[in-house]
Amino acid sequence: MSSIWRERNEESFWYRALPLSLGSMAVTAGLIYNGVWKPSKRFGPFPKLALAGVLGFLYRSMQGEVSEVGTRVQQRHSLRLVSSLWSTLVWDLQAETLYTWVQ
């Protein structure tokens, strides 16, 4: 189960959270550059950019966790079924070979 979570987290980061985070930071930078939003007098544009990046990251990394995990569990279950069928087949072939050799 931990490998399912690890795989989901990696895909969620690279394909969802990171692009939305960078996109929201780019839009925020554009709004600040065009004068729609004003930069902070003390810190400049950095707090708004950081907040946009964090909010974009959190929104996409938390969205749809339950449905993705259900899909991953189904995928892993089908892989385990194929793996167990393969190991049963190999075991039967080995047992049959041993039985033939003993006779």
C-alpha positions as CSV (number, residue, x, y, z in Angstrom):
1,M,0.0,0.0,0.0
2,S,2.9,2.4,0.7
3,S,4.2,2.0,-2.9
4,I,0.7,3.0,-4.1
5,W,0.9,6.2,-2.1
6,R,4.5,6.9,-3.1
7,E,3.6,6.5,-6.8
8,R,0.5,8.7,-6.5
9,N,2.5,11.4,-4.7
10,E,5.2,11.4,-7.4
11,E,2.7,11.6,-10.2
12,S,0.6,14.2,-8.4
13,F,3.7,16.4,-7.9
14,W,5.2,16.2,-11.4
15,Y,2.0,16.3,-13.4
16,R,-0.4,18.3,-11.3
17,A,0.9,20.3,-8.4
18,L,4.2,21.6,-9.9
19,P,2.6,22.9,-13.2
20,L,-0.3,24.6,-11.4
21,S,2.1,26.1,-8.9
22,L,4.4,27.5,-11.5
23,G,1.4,28.7,-13.6
24,S,-0.2,30.5,-10.7
25,M,3.2,32.1,-9.9
26,A,3.5,33.3,-13.5
27,V,0.0,34.8,-13.5
28,T,0.7,36.5,-10.2
29,A,4.0,37.9,-11.6
30,G,2.2,39.2,-14.7
31,L,-0.4,40.9,-12.6
32,I,2.2,42.5,-10.4
33,Y,4.3,43.5,-13.5
34,N,1.3,45.1,-15.2
35,G,0.3,47.0,-12.1
36,V,-3.0,45.2,-11.4
37,W,-1.5,44.1,-8.0
38,K,1.0,46.2,-6.1
39,P,4.2,44.7,-4.7
40,S,4.7,45.0,-0.9
41,K,6.8,48.1,0.0
42,R,8.8,46.1,2.5
43,F,9.3,42.7,0.7
44,G,8.5,43.4,-2.9
45,P,6.6,40.8,-5.0
46,F,8.0,37.8,-3.2
47,P,5.3,37.1,-0.6
48,K,2.5,37.2,-3.3
49,L,4.5,34.9,-5.5
50,A,5.2,32.5,-2.7
51,L,1.6,32.4,-1.6
52,A,0.4,31.8,-5.2
53,G,2.9,29.0,-5.5
54,V,2.0,27.3,-2.2
55,L,-1.8,27.7,-2.8
56,G,-1.5,26.2,-6.3
57,F,0.6,23.3,-5.1
58,L,-1.8,22.5,-2.2
59,Y,-4.9,22.8,-4.3
60,R,-3.6,20.3,-7.0
61,S,-1.8,17.9,-4.6
62,M,-4.9,17.5,-2.4
63,Q,-7.5,17.3,-5.2
64,G,-8.8,13.9,-6.1
65,E,-6.8,11.8,-3.8
66,V,-9.5,9.2,-3.0
67,S,-10.4,8.5,-6.7
68,E,-6.7,8.2,-7.7
69,V,-6.0,5.8,-4.8
70,G,-8.9,3.6,-5.8
71,T,-7.6,3.4,-9.4
72,R,-4.1,2.5,-8.1
73,V,-5.4,-0.2,-5.9
74,Q,-7.3,-1.7,-8.8
75,Q,-4.1,-1.6,-10.9
76,R,-2.0,-3.2,-8.2
77,H,-4.7,-5.9,-7.6
78,S,-4.7,-6.8,-11.3
79,L,-0.9,-7.0,-11.3
80,R,-0.9,-9.2,-8.2
81,L,-3.5,-11.5,-9.9
82,V,-1.3,-11.9,-13.0
83,S,1.8,-12.4,-10.7
84,S,0.1,-15.1,-8.7
85,L,-1.2,-16.9,-11.8
86,W,2.3,-16.8,-13.3
87,S,3.9,-18.2,-10.1
88,T,1.3,-20.9,-9.9
89,L,2.0,-21.9,-13.5
90,V,5.7,-22.0,-12.9
91,W,5.2,-24.0,-9.7
92,D,3.0,-26.5,-11.6
93,L,5.5,-26.9,-14.3
94,Q,8.3,-27.5,-11.8
95,A,6.3,-30.0,-9.9
96,E,5.3,-31.8,-13.1
97,T,9.0,-31.9,-14.2
98,L,10.0,-33.2,-10.8
99,Y,7.3,-35.8,-10.8
100,T,8.3,-37.0,-14.3
101,W,12.0,-37.2,-13.2
102,V,11.1,-39.2,-10.1
103,Q,9.1,-41.8,-12.0
